[in-house]
Every structure is written in structure tokens, then in C-alpha cells.
Amino acid sequence: MQYWLFKTEPDAFSIDDLANIPNQTEHWDGIRNYQARNFLRDEVKLGDQVFIYHSSCKYVGIVGLAEVVKEGYVDHTQFDPDSKYYDPKSPEDKPRWMMVDIQFKQKFSQILSLKEIKNMPEITEIGLVKKGHRLSIMPVKQTEFRWLLGKC
């Protein structure tokens, strides 16, 4: 099992949205960065645990937990001209973009803020605390995942 952090802007899709949809399961679409795409395609696996992280909002931080319930498959939004994730350069016979399905597990009673995370000396490897790392999907080491989960 691996561990991940998926960023989302809560005005677009929040932990509450995930918790309130049928089966509490949704595809994680719209990833348009090649490194993040490669994680979805090659490394994110069934049963992996995912921190949901709210970004670009008033209260930034880890807000909950989800689990991967379907491994990487073609992100259909890249072919839809009406989608904000439409990619006219992505051929249907060789699609560029992937997505996974995640299922809600838990909303934390308090947000674990980015400021708090940055002040934890035990947390050094996660891209979230490194300068220049802005990926929307990033791996989390098991030791750091457990540490962060214990603080949530």
C-alpha cells in the first residue's frame, strides 16, 4: 500500500462534496500535469490511502481521508469540448490524461494546516513542504503519513 496527498480547491470539489455523493465515490479528474499524471497512471493503486488537502482557500490544509477504489484509467474529460479539462491535443487513440476513483473514508474534525505541517520537524520529505513543489498529487512516505494521521 502507498500513501498520497491529493490537492483540491474546495469551491471546485471539497471533502464534503465527496462525502455527500452517491456511494461517497468519485473519479479524480482534471489532472493536467505530466508528473501527477504519471503517478495516477503508474503508481496509485487500489487500496492506497489518500489525504485530501484543500488549497487556494481561506483554510488551507489536510481535511480528510479517502481510499483509491479504482486504479488509473483514461480521463474522459480531455475529449469533451464542453469540459474545462478539454485537451484538443489529446488523441482518443493515445490519450494523455488519466484519473482514478477515490472513496470517502473520513473528514477530520479540524484542518491540519500547512503552517502546522511545515513546523513539524518529523515531516521533511513530503513535497508539500519543499520549495517549488506544487503538484496536485504527491506521494507521502508511510512514516510521514502515520505521523500526520496521528495529528489529524
Helices and strands as residue ranges (DSSP letters): E 3-8, H 15-20, G 22-24, E 25-28, H 34-38, I 39-43, E 49-54, E 61-74, G 76-79, E 98-113, H 114-118, G 127-129, E 137-140, H 142-151
